Amino acid sequence: MEINFSVDIRPMGKERPRMTRSGHAYTPQRTKDYENHIKKQFKKVFPDFKPIDSAVLVELNFCYIRSKSNKSQFHIIKPDIDNLIKAICDSLNGLAYVDDRLITGIIAHKEYSTVDCVHMKISKL
């Protein structure tokens, strides 16, 4: 089984939790909104999907529009790729797979493209 899925959105890394003065941690609203957008798009494309309950491989391509002043071949600016991966894996937790502990491998790339988007491929192993 293999799921191919793309979302037209500028890729965003998962932000660090914030602390209140009373010591409670919370996820920043911008991160919540981004993860919820990914979830909504997944549910729209796969409305009756039953989450995979076995080992999975996740492949992610994070595509960014190159600014006119940027001549670099590679996307080596922020956000860090590990934070990009975390945001997507957390978004799909409970939707594409039962729990993210089932992810046994991740292949991820940041690249320049004509559009901002995230391409996802989830393969049942």
The first five atom37 places (N, CA, C, CB, O) and aatype in JSON, in Angstrom:
{
  "aatype": [12, 6, 9, 2, 13, 15, 19, 3, 9, 1, 14, 12, 7, 11, 6, 1, 14, 1, 12, 16, 1, 15, 7, 8, 0, 18, 16, 14, 5, 1, 16, 11, 3, 18, 6, 2, 8, 9, 11, 11, 5, 13, 11, 11, 19, 13, 14, 3, 13, 11, 14, 9, 3, 15, 0, 19, 10, 19, 6, 10, 2, 13, 4, 18, 9, 1, 15, 11, 15, 2, 11, 15, 5, 13, 8, 9, 9, 11, 14, 3, 9, 3, 2, 10, 9, 11, 0, 9, 4, 3, 15, 10, 2, 7, 10, 0, 18, 19, 3, 3, 1, 10, 9, 16, 7, 9, 9, 0, 8, 11, 6, 18, 15, 16, 19, 3, 4, 19, 8, 12, 11, 9, 15, 11, 10],
  "atom_mask": [
    [1, 1, 1, 1, 1],
    [1, 1, 1, 1, 1],
    [1, 1, 1, 1, 1],
    [1, 1, 1, 1, 1],
    [1, 1, 1, 1, 1],
    [1, 1, 1, 1, 1],
    [1, 1, 1, 1, 1],
    [1, 1, 1, 1, 1],
    [1, 1, 1, 1, 1],
    [1, 1, 1, 1, 1],
    [1, 1, 1, 1, 1],
    [1, 1, 1, 1, 1],
    [1, 1, 1, 0, 1],
    [1, 1, 1, 1, 1],
    [1, 1, 1, 1, 1],
    [1, 1, 1, 1, 1],
    [1, 1, 1, 1, 1],
    [1, 1, 1, 1, 1],
    [1, 1, 1, 1, 1],
    [1, 1, 1, 1, 1],
    [1, 1, 1, 1, 1],
    [1, 1, 1, 1, 1],
    [1, 1, 1, 0, 1],
    [1, 1, 1, 1, 1],
    [1, 1, 1, 1, 1],
    [1, 1, 1, 1, 1],
    [1, 1, 1, 1, 1],
    [1, 1, 1, 1, 1],
    [1, 1, 1, 1, 1],
    [1, 1, 1, 1, 1],
    [1, 1, 1, 1, 1],
    [1, 1, 1, 1, 1],
    [1, 1, 1, 1, 1],
    [1, 1, 1, 1, 1],
    [1, 1, 1, 1, 1],
    [1, 1, 1, 1, 1],
    [1, 1, 1, 1, 1],
    [1, 1, 1, 1, 1],
    [1, 1, 1, 1, 1],
    [1, 1, 1, 1, 1],
    [1, 1, 1, 1, 1],
    [1, 1, 1, 1, 1],
    [1, 1, 1, 1, 1],
    [1, 1, 1, 1, 1],
    [1, 1, 1, 1, 1],
    [1, 1, 1, 1, 1],
    [1, 1, 1, 1, 1],
    [1, 1, 1, 1, 1],
    [1, 1, 1, 1, 1],
    [1, 1, 1, 1, 1],
    [1, 1, 1, 1, 1],
    [1, 1, 1, 1, 1],
    [1, 1, 1, 1, 1],
    [1, 1, 1, 1, 1],
    [1, 1, 1, 1, 1],
    [1, 1, 1, 1, 1],
    [1, 1, 1, 1, 1],
    [1, 1, 1, 1, 1],
    [1, 1, 1, 1, 1],
    [1, 1, 1, 1, 1],
    [1, 1, 1, 1, 1],
    [1, 1, 1, 1, 1],
    [1, 1, 1, 1, 1],
    [1, 1, 1, 1, 1],
    [1, 1, 1, 1, 1],
    [1, 1, 1, 1, 1],
    [1, 1, 1, 1, 1],
    [1, 1, 1, 1, 1],
    [1, 1, 1, 1, 1],
    [1, 1, 1, 1, 1],
    [1, 1, 1, 1, 1],
    [1, 1, 1, 1, 1],
    [1, 1, 1, 1, 1],
    [1, 1, 1, 1, 1],
    [1, 1, 1, 1, 1],
    [1, 1, 1, 1, 1],
    [1, 1, 1, 1, 1],
    [1, 1, 1, 1, 1],
    [1, 1, 1, 1, 1],
    [1, 1, 1, 1, 1],
    [1, 1, 1, 1, 1],
    [1, 1, 1, 1, 1],
    [1, 1, 1, 1, 1],
    [1, 1, 1, 1, 1],
    [1, 1, 1, 1, 1],
    [1, 1, 1, 1, 1],
    [1, 1, 1, 1, 1],
    [1, 1, 1, 1, 1],
    [1, 1, 1, 1, 1],
    [1, 1, 1, 1, 1],
    [1, 1, 1, 1, 1],
    [1, 1, 1, 1, 1],
    [1, 1, 1, 1, 1],
    [1, 1, 1, 0, 1],
    [1, 1, 1, 1, 1],
    [1, 1, 1, 1, 1],
    [1, 1, 1, 1, 1],
    [1, 1, 1, 1, 1],
    [1, 1, 1, 1, 1],
    [1, 1, 1, 1, 1],
    [1, 1, 1, 1, 1],
    [1, 1, 1, 1, 1],
    [1, 1, 1, 1, 1],
    [1, 1, 1, 1, 1],
    [1, 1, 1, 0, 1],
    [1, 1, 1, 1, 1],
    [1, 1, 1, 1, 1],
    [1, 1, 1, 1, 1],
    [1, 1, 1, 1, 1],
    [1, 1, 1, 1, 1],
    [1, 1, 1, 1, 1],
    [1, 1, 1, 1, 1],
    [1, 1, 1, 1, 1],
    [1, 1, 1, 1, 1],
    [1, 1, 1, 1, 1],
    [1, 1, 1, 1, 1],
    [1, 1, 1, 1, 1],
    [1, 1, 1, 1, 1],
    [1, 1, 1, 1, 1],
    [1, 1, 1, 1, 1],
    [1, 1, 1, 1, 1],
    [1, 1, 1, 1, 1],
    [1, 1, 1, 1, 1],
    [1, 1, 1, 1, 1],
    [1, 1, 1, 1, 1]
  ],
  "atom_positions": [
    [[0.85, -1.17, 0.0], [0.0, 0.0, 0.0], [0.9, 1.24, 0.0], [-0.97, -0.01, 1.22], [1.92, 1.3, 0.69]],
    [[0.48, 2.22, -0.79], [1.25, 3.45, -0.9], [0.3, 4.63, -1.02], [2.22, 3.4, -2.11], [-0.67, 4.58, -1.77]],
    [[0.58, 5.7, -0.28], [-0.22, 6.92, -0.32], [0.65, 8.02, -0.9], [-0.75, 7.31, 1.11], [1.74, 8.28, -0.39]],
    [[0.19, 8.66, -1.96], [0.86, 9.83, -2.51], [-0.06, 11.02, -2.3], [1.21, 9.65, -4.03], [-1.26, 10.95, -2.57]],
    [[0.5, 12.1, -1.82], [-0.31, 13.22, -1.36], [0.51, 14.5, -1.44], [-0.82, 12.98, 0.08], [1.68, 14.51, -1.05]],
    [[-0.07, 15.57, -1.93], [0.6, 16.87, -1.98], [-0.3, 17.95, -1.43], [1.02, 17.21, -3.43], [-1.52, 17.9, -1.57]],
    [[0.3, 18.93, -0.8], [-0.43, 20.08, -0.27], [0.28, 21.34, -0.77], [-0.51, 20.05, 1.3], [1.49, 21.5, -0.58]],
    [[-0.47, 22.23, -1.41], [0.07, 23.5, -1.87], [0.1, 24.48, -0.71], [-0.75, 24.06, -3.05], [-0.88, 25.18, -0.44]],
    [[1.22, 24.52, -0.04], [1.42, 25.41, 1.1], [2.93, 25.61, 1.26], [0.77, 24.81, 2.42], [3.72, 24.72, 0.94]],
    [[3.31, 26.77, 1.73], [4.75, 26.99, 1.99], [5.15, 26.11, 3.18], [5.06, 28.52, 2.28], [4.59, 26.25, 4.26]],
    [[6.14, 25.2, 2.99], [6.55, 24.33, 4.09], [7.03, 25.14, 5.3], [7.66, 23.38, 3.62], [7.73, 26.15, 5.17]],
    [[6.63, 24.67, 6.47], [6.96, 25.36, 7.71], [7.44, 24.33, 8.72], [5.73, 26.16, 8.26], [6.88, 23.24, 8.83]],
    [[8.47, 24.68, 9.45], [8.98, 23.79, 10.48], [8.16, 23.89, 11.75], [0.0, 0.0, 0.0], [7.53, 24.91, 12.02]],
    [[8.17, 22.82, 12.53], [7.49, 22.83, 13.82], [8.24, 23.76, 14.77], [7.39, 21.39, 14.42], [9.45, 23.62, 14.96]],
    [[7.51, 24.7, 15.35], [8.11, 25.64, 16.28], [8.24, 25.0, 17.66], [7.29, 26.94, 16.36], [7.49, 24.08, 18.0]],
    [[9.17, 25.49, 18.42], [9.36, 24.99, 19.78], [8.16, 25.37, 20.65], [10.67, 25.55, 20.4], [7.54, 26.41, 20.43]],
    [[7.84, 24.53, 21.64], [6.75, 24.88, 22.56], [7.08, 26.17, 23.3], [6.5, 23.73, 23.56], [8.24, 26.46, 23.59]],
    [[6.06, 26.92, 23.61], [6.2, 28.16, 24.38], [5.75, 27.88, 25.81], [5.37, 29.33, 23.75], [4.97, 26.96, 26.06]],
    [[6.25, 28.68, 26.73], [5.9, 28.52, 28.15], [5.12, 29.75, 28.63], [7.18, 28.31, 29.02], [5.44, 30.88, 28.28]],
    [[4.11, 29.48, 29.44], [3.4, 30.58, 30.1], [4.14, 30.93, 31.37], [1.92, 30.2, 30.4], [5.05, 30.22, 31.8]],
    [[3.75, 32.03, 31.98], [4.4, 32.42, 33.23], [4.15, 31.42, 34.35], [3.9, 33.8, 33.67], [4.94, 31.3, 35.28]],
    [[3.04, 30.69, 34.24], [2.74, 29.7, 35.26], [3.44, 28.36, 35.02], [1.25, 29.47, 35.34], [3.3, 27.43, 35.8]],
    [[4.23, 28.28, 33.91], [5.01, 27.08, 33.65], [4.36, 26.06, 32.74], [0.0, 0.0, 0.0], [4.91, 24.96, 32.56]],
    [[3.22, 26.38, 32.15], [2.56, 25.46, 31.22], [3.12, 25.64, 29.81], [1.02, 25.69, 31.23], [3.33, 26.77, 29.35]],
    [[3.34, 24.53, 29.14], [3.84, 24.58, 27.76], [2.65, 24.53, 26.8], [4.83, 23.41, 27.48], [1.65, 23.86, 27.06]],
    [[2.79, 25.24, 25.67], [1.75, 25.19, 24.65], [2.4, 25.3, 23.27], [0.7, 26.32, 24.86], [3.49, 25.85, 23.12]],
    [[1.71, 24.76, 22.27], [2.17, 24.83, 20.9], [1.76, 26.18, 20.31], [1.61, 23.65, 20.05], [0.6, 26.58, 20.44]],
    [[2.68, 26.88, 19.65], [2.33, 28.17, 19.05], [1.19, 28.04, 18.03], [3.56, 28.78, 18.36], [1.09, 27.02, 17.34]],
    [[0.35, 29.03, 17.95], [-0.84, 29.0, 17.09], [-0.47, 28.8, 15.61], [-1.64, 30.3, 17.25], [-1.17, 28.1, 14.89]],
    [[0.63, 29.4, 15.17], [1.05, 29.27, 13.78], [1.32, 27.81, 13.43], [2.29, 30.12, 13.51], [0.97, 27.35, 12.35]],
    [[1.95, 27.08, 14.34], [2.22, 25.66, 14.13], [0.92, 24.87, 14.13], [3.17, 25.12, 15.22], [0.73, 23.98, 13.3]],
    [[0.01, 25.17, 15.06], [-1.29, 24.48, 15.1], [-2.04, 24.67, 13.78], [-2.15, 25.0, 16.28], [-2.59, 23.72, 13.23]],
    [[-2.05, 25.91, 13.28], [-2.76, 26.22, 12.03], [-2.17, 25.44, 10.86], [-2.72, 27.73, 11.74], [-2.91, 24.9, 10.03]],
    [[-0.86, 25.38, 10.79], [-0.17, 24.66, 9.71], [-0.51, 23.16, 9.78], [1.37, 24.86, 9.81], [-0.87, 22.56, 8.76]],
    [[-0.38, 22.57, 10.95], [-0.67, 21.14, 11.1], [-2.14, 20.84, 10.82], [-0.31, 20.66, 12.52], [-2.45, 19.82, 10.2]],
    [[-3.03, 21.71, 11.24], [-4.46, 21.51, 10.97], [-4.76, 21.61, 9.48], [-5.29, 22.54, 11.73], [-5.63, 20.9, 8.98]],
    [[-4.06, 22.49, 8.76], [-4.26, 22.6, 7.32], [-3.85, 21.29, 6.63], [-3.45, 23.79, 6.74], [-4.55, 20.81, 5.74]],
    [[-2.72, 20.72, 7.03], [-2.26, 19.44, 6.47], [-3.3, 18.35, 6.75], [-0.87, 19.04, 7.05], [-3.65, 17.58, 5.86]],
    [[-3.79, 18.31, 7.99], [-4.81, 17.31, 8.37], [-6.07, 17.45, 7.52], [-5.18, 17.45, 9.85], [-6.58, 16.46, 7.01]],
    [[-6.57, 18.67, 7.36], [-7.8, 18.91, 6.58], [-7.63, 18.47, 5.14], [-8.2, 20.4, 6.63], [-8.53, 17.86, 4.56]],
    [[-6.47, 18.77, 4.55], [-6.23, 18.39, 3.16], [-6.15, 16.86, 3.03], [-4.93, 19.03, 2.65], [-6.66, 16.31, 2.05]],
    [[-5.53, 16.19, 3.99], [-5.47, 14.73, 3.96], [-6.87, 14.14, 4.03], [-4.6, 14.21, 5.12], [-7.21, 13.23, 3.27]],
    [[-7.69, 14.65, 4.95], [-9.06, 14.14, 5.11], [-9.9, 14.4, 3.86], [-9.73, 14.78, 6.33], [-10.79, 13.62, 3.53]],
    [[-9.62, 15.51, 3.18], [-10.36, 15.84, 1.97], [-10.03, 14.86, 0.84], [-10.05, 17.28, 1.53], [-10.92, 14.42, 0.11]],
    [[-8.76, 14.51, 0.71], [-8.31, 13.6, -0.35], [-8.62, 12.15, 0.0], [-6.82, 13.77, -0.59], [-8.97, 11.36, -0.89]],
    [[-8.5, 11.78, 1.27], [-8.71, 10.4, 1.72], [-9.78, 10.39, 2.83], [-7.38, 9.77, 2.24], [-9.45, 10.14, 3.98]],
    [[-11.05, 10.65, 2.5], [-12.07, 10.8, 3.54], [-12.35, 9.56, 4.39], [-13.33, 11.21, 2.91], [-12.69, 9.69, 5.56]],
    [[-12.21, 8.37, 3.82], [-12.53, 7.13, 4.55], [-11.29, 6.29, 4.83], [-13.54, 6.31, 3.77], [-11.4, 5.08, 5.03]],
    [[-10.13, 6.91, 4.85], [-8.88, 6.17, 5.0], [-8.74, 5.63, 6.42], [-7.7, 7.06, 4.66], [-8.95, 6.35, 7.39]],
    [[-8.39, 4.36, 6.51], [-8.12, 3.75, 7.81], [-6.6, 3.8, 8.02], [-8.67, 2.26, 7.88], [-5.84, 3.31, 7.17]],
    [[-6.14, 4.38, 9.12], [-4.7, 4.52, 9.37], [-3.96, 3.19, 9.32], [-4.47, 5.17, 10.71], [-4.46, 2.16, 9.78]],
    [[-2.78, 3.21, 8.75], [-1.93, 2.03, 8.65], [-1.47, 1.63, 10.05], [-0.71, 2.29, 7.71], [-1.04, 2.47, 10.84]],
    [[-1.57, 0.34, 10.34], [-1.2, -0.16, 11.67], [0.01, -1.11, 11.58], [-2.4, -0.89, 12.32], [0.04, -2.14, 12.25]],
    [[0.99, -0.74, 10.77], [2.23, -1.51, 10.67], [3.34, -0.55, 10.26], [2.09, -2.71, 9.65], [3.11, 0.64, 10.09]],
    [[4.54, -1.08, 10.09], [5.7, -0.24, 9.77], [5.48, 0.54, 8.47], [6.96, -1.11, 9.65], [4.93, 0.02, 7.51]],
    [[5.93, 1.8, 8.47], [5.81, 2.66, 7.3], [7.12, 3.38, 7.0], [4.68, 3.68, 7.5], [7.93, 3.64, 7.89]],
    [[7.29, 3.69, 5.73], [8.38, 4.53, 5.25], [7.76, 5.83, 4.79], [9.21, 3.84, 4.1], [6.78, 5.82, 4.04]],
    [[8.3, 6.97, 5.23], [7.77, 8.28, 4.86], [8.8, 8.99, 3.98], [7.44, 9.13, 6.13], [9.97, 9.11, 4.35]],
    [[8.35, 9.44, 2.82], [9.2, 10.23, 1.92], [8.59, 11.61, 1.76], [9.37, 9.53, 0.52], [7.4, 11.73, 1.46]],
    [[9.39, 12.65, 1.97], [8.89, 14.03, 1.95], [9.77, 14.9, 1.06], [8.84, 14.6, 3.37], [10.99, 14.87, 1.14]],
    [[9.12, 15.68, 0.22], [9.81, 16.71, -0.57], [9.19, 18.05, -0.19], [9.68, 16.43, -2.13], [8.0, 18.27, -0.37]],
    [[10.02, 18.94, 0.32], [9.59, 20.28, 0.71], [10.04, 21.23, -0.39], [10.18, 20.69, 2.1], [11.23, 21.43, -0.58]],
    [[9.09, 21.8, -1.1], [9.39, 22.64, -2.26], [9.14, 24.11, -1.95], [8.56, 22.21, -3.47], [8.12, 24.48, -1.38]],
    [[10.1, 24.93, -2.35], [10.04, 26.37, -2.11], [10.26, 27.13, -3.42], [11.1, 26.8, -1.05], [11.04, 26.7, -4.27]],
    [[9.57, 28.24, -3.56], [9.83, 29.13, -4.68], [11.15, 29.85, -4.39], [8.64, 30.15, -4.9], [11.35, 30.38, -3.3]],
    [[12.03, 29.86, -5.36], [13.33, 30.52, -5.2], [13.15, 32.03, -5.39], [14.38, 29.96, -6.22], [12.51, 32.47, -6.34]],
    [[13.73, 32.81, -4.47], [13.69, 34.26, -4.64], [14.61, 34.65, -5.79], [14.11, 34.99, -3.32], [15.58, 33.94, -6.08]],
    [[14.32, 35.76, -6.45], [15.1, 36.18, -7.62], [16.55, 36.46, -7.27], [14.48, 37.41, -8.25], [17.43, 36.31, -8.12]],
    [[16.81, 36.87, -6.04], [18.18, 37.19, -5.64], [18.98, 35.95, -5.24], [18.16, 38.18, -4.49], [20.2, 36.02, -5.09]],
    [[18.32, 34.82, -5.07], [18.98, 33.59, -4.61], [19.49, 32.8, -5.81], [18.01, 32.72, -3.77], [18.71, 32.38, -6.67]],
    [[20.78, 32.6, -5.87], [21.4, 31.86, -6.98], [21.86, 30.46, -6.55], [22.59, 32.64, -7.53], [22.4, 29.71, -7.37]],
    [[21.65, 30.1, -5.29], [22.1, 28.81, -4.77], [21.32, 27.66, -5.41], [21.95, 28.77, -3.24], [20.12, 27.77, -5.66]],
    [[22.02, 26.57, -5.67], [21.38, 25.39, -6.24], [20.55, 24.65, -5.18], [22.43, 24.45, -6.84], [19.54, 24.03, -5.5]],
    [[20.98, 24.74, -3.92], [20.33, 23.98, -2.85], [19.62, 24.91, -1.87], [21.35, 23.13, -2.1], [20.03, 26.05, -1.67]],
    [[18.54, 24.42, -1.28], [17.8, 25.19, -0.26], [18.48, 24.93, 1.08], [16.26, 24.78, -0.22], [18.14, 23.98, 1.79]],
    [[19.44, 25.78, 1.42], [20.22, 25.58, 2.65], [19.93, 26.64, 3.69], [21.72, 25.56, 2.33], [20.74, 26.89, 4.58]],
    [[18.77, 27.27, 3.57], [18.37, 28.27, 4.55], [17.28, 27.67, 5.44], [17.86, 29.57, 3.85], [16.79, 26.58, 5.18]],
    [[16.92, 28.41, 6.48], [15.88, 27.92, 7.39], [14.57, 27.77, 6.66], [15.71, 28.87, 8.59], [14.36, 28.45, 5.66]],
    [[13.69, 26.9, 7.1], [13.73, 26.11, 8.32], [14.59, 24.85, 8.18], [12.33, 25.73, 8.73], [14.83, 24.35, 7.08]],
    [[15.03, 24.36, 9.33], [15.82, 23.13, 9.37], [14.94, 21.95, 8.95], [16.4, 22.89, 10.79], [13.74, 21.9, 9.25]],
    [[15.54, 21.01, 8.25], [14.77, 19.89, 7.71], [14.15, 19.02, 8.81], [15.66, 19.03, 6.83], [13.07, 18.46, 8.61]],
    [[14.81, 18.89, 9.97], [14.25, 18.05, 11.03], [12.95, 18.68, 11.58], [15.28, 17.87, 12.18], [12.04, 17.95, 11.97]],
    [[12.88, 20.0, 11.61], [11.64, 20.65, 12.07], [10.53, 20.55, 11.03], [11.91, 22.12, 12.41], [9.36, 20.47, 11.38]],
    [[10.91, 20.56, 9.74], [9.92, 20.36, 8.67], [9.31, 18.96, 8.77], [10.57, 20.57, 7.28], [8.1, 18.79, 8.67]],
    [[10.18, 17.96, 8.98], [9.73, 16.57, 9.1], [8.79, 16.41, 10.29], [10.94, 15.62, 9.24], [7.74, 15.79, 10.17]],
    [[9.16, 16.97, 11.43], [8.37, 16.84, 12.66], [6.96, 17.38, 12.46], [9.06, 17.58, 13.82], [5.98, 16.77, 12.9]],
    [[6.84, 18.53, 11.81], [5.51, 19.13, 11.6], [4.61, 18.22, 10.76], [5.64, 20.49, 10.92], [3.43, 18.06, 11.07]],
    [[5.16, 17.63, 9.7], [4.36, 16.76, 8.83], [4.03, 15.45, 9.54], [5.1, 16.48, 7.52], [2.88, 15.01, 9.51]],
    [[5.01, 14.83, 10.18], [4.77, 13.55, 10.86], [3.74, 13.71, 11.98], [6.08, 12.99, 11.43], [2.89, 12.83, 12.16]],
    [[3.79, 14.8, 12.71], [2.8, 15.05, 13.76], [1.41, 15.3, 13.16], [3.22, 16.24, 14.62], [0.4, 14.89, 13.73]],
    [[1.37, 15.98, 12.01], [0.08, 16.26, 11.36], [-0.63, 14.99, 10.93], [0.3, 17.16, 10.14], [-1.85, 14.88, 11.06]],
    [[0.12, 14.03, 10.44], [-0.48, 12.8, 9.9], [-0.65, 11.7, 10.94], [0.37, 12.28, 8.77], [-1.17, 10.63, 10.64]],
    [[-0.2, 11.97, 12.17], [-0.35, 11.01, 13.25], [-1.83, 10.73, 13.52], [0.35, 11.53, 14.54], [-2.6, 11.65, 13.78]],
    [[-2.21, 9.47, 13.45], [-3.61, 9.1, 13.67], [-4.45, 9.17, 12.41], [0.0, 0.0, 0.0], [-5.6, 8.72, 12.42]],
    [[-3.92, 9.72, 11.32], [-4.65, 9.79, 10.05], [-4.06, 8.84, 9.01], [-4.63, 11.23, 9.51], [-4.77, 7.97, 8.5]],
    [[-2.79, 9.0, 8.7], [-2.14, 8.14, 7.71], [-1.63, 6.86, 8.35], [-1.0, 8.88, 7.03], [-1.62, 5.8, 7.73]],
    [[-1.2, 6.98, 9.6], [-0.72, 5.84, 10.37], [-1.24, 5.98, 11.79], [0.85, 5.75, 10.35], [-1.5, 7.08, 12.26]],
    [[-1.39, 4.85, 12.47], [-1.98, 4.83, 13.81], [-1.18, 5.69, 14.77], [-2.06, 3.39, 14.33], [-1.75, 6.45, 15.56]],
    [[0.15, 5.57, 14.71], [1.02, 6.34, 15.6], [2.35, 6.55, 14.89], [1.22, 5.62, 16.98], [2.78, 5.69, 14.12]],
    [[3.01, 7.67, 15.14], [4.26, 7.93, 14.45], [5.41, 7.03, 14.91], [4.65, 9.37, 14.64], [6.49, 7.07, 14.33]],
    [[5.2, 6.23, 15.93], [6.2, 5.23, 16.32], [6.35, 4.16, 15.24], [5.81, 4.57, 17.68], [7.34, 3.43, 15.22]],
    [[5.37, 4.05, 14.33], [5.4, 3.07, 13.25], [6.32, 3.48, 12.1], [4.0, 2.84, 12.72], [6.6, 2.67, 11.22]],
    [[6.78, 4.71, 12.11], [7.69, 5.19, 11.06], [9.07, 4.57, 11.3], [7.77, 6.76, 11.04], [9.71, 4.84, 12.32]],
    [[9.51, 3.74, 10.36], [10.81, 3.09, 10.51], [11.88, 3.74, 9.65], [10.69, 1.63, 10.16], [13.07, 3.46, 9.81]],
    [[11.46, 4.61, 8.73], [12.42, 5.31, 7.88], [11.82, 6.57, 7.32], [0.0, 0.0, 0.0], [10.62, 6.65, 7.07]],
    [[12.69, 7.56, 7.12], [12.26, 8.83, 6.55], [13.29, 9.26, 5.51], [12.09, 9.93, 7.66], [14.5, 9.25, 5.77]],
    [[12.8, 9.64, 4.34], [13.63, 10.23, 3.3], [13.06, 11.62, 3.07], [13.65, 9.36, 1.96], [11.87, 11.76, 2.78]],
    [[13.88, 12.65, 3.19], [13.38, 14.01, 3.06], [14.34, 14.89, 2.28], [13.13, 14.61, 4.44], [15.56, 14.74, 2.38]],
    [[13.77, 15.81, 1.5], [14.54, 16.75, 0.7], [13.91, 18.13, 0.76], [14.64, 16.27, -0.76], [12.69, 18.27, 0.79]],
    [[14.77, 19.15, 0.78], [14.33, 20.53, 0.57], [14.84, 20.92, -0.81], [14.88, 21.51, 1.71], [15.99, 20.66, -1.16]],
    [[13.97, 21.54, -1.6], [14.39, 21.9, -2.95], [13.63, 23.13, -3.43], [14.17, 20.74, -3.91], [12.62, 23.54, -2.86]],
    [[14.14, 23.7, -4.51], [13.47, 24.84, -5.13], [12.53, 24.33, -6.21], [14.49, 25.85, -5.72], [12.8, 23.33, -6.87]],
    [[11.43, 25.05, -6.38], [10.4, 24.64, -7.32], [9.69, 25.9, -7.84], [9.39, 23.66, -6.65], [10.02, 27.02, -7.45]],
    [[8.73, 25.69, -8.71], [7.93, 26.82, -9.21], [6.78, 27.15, -8.28], [7.39, 26.5, -10.6], [6.14, 28.2, -8.42]],
    [[6.5, 26.27, -7.32], [5.43, 26.5, -6.34], [5.89, 26.06, -4.95], [4.14, 25.73, -6.75], [6.76, 25.2, -4.82]],
    [[5.3, 26.67, -3.92], [5.51, 26.22, -2.55], [4.58, 25.04, -2.3], [5.26, 27.37, -1.51], [3.38, 25.16, -2.5]],
    [[5.13, 23.91, -1.89], [4.28, 22.75, -1.61], [5.06, 21.7, -0.83], [3.73, 22.15, -2.92], [6.28, 21.78, -0.68]],
    [[4.31, 20.71, -0.35], [4.9, 19.55, 0.32], [4.35, 18.31, -0.38], [4.57, 19.53, 1.86], [3.14, 18.13, -0.48]],
    [[5.25, 17.45, -0.86], [4.87, 16.17, -1.46], [5.16, 15.08, -0.44], [5.66, 15.91, -2.81], [6.25, 15.04, 0.14]],
    [[4.21, 14.2, -0.21], [4.35, 13.14, 0.76], [4.06, 11.78, 0.12], [3.43, 13.37, 1.95], [3.13, 11.64, -0.67]],
    [[4.86, 10.82, 0.48], [4.62, 9.43, 0.04], [4.8, 8.57, 1.28], [5.61, 8.99, -1.13], [5.84, 8.61, 1.93]],
    [[3.78, 7.81, 1.59], [3.81, 6.94, 2.76], [3.61, 5.52, 2.27], [2.74, 7.35, 3.82], [2.58, 5.19, 1.67]],
    [[4.58, 4.68, 2.54], [4.53, 3.3, 2.06], [4.46, 2.33, 3.23], [5.75, 2.99, 1.19], [5.25, 2.41, 4.17]],
    [[3.5, 1.42, 3.15], [3.4, 0.36, 4.14], [4.49, -0.66, 3.83], [1.98, -0.31, 4.13], [4.63, -1.09, 2.69]],
    [[5.25, -1.03, 4.84], [6.34, -1.99, 4.64], [5.91, -3.4, 4.97], [7.55, -1.61, 5.5], [6.7, -4.34, 4.86]]
  ]
}
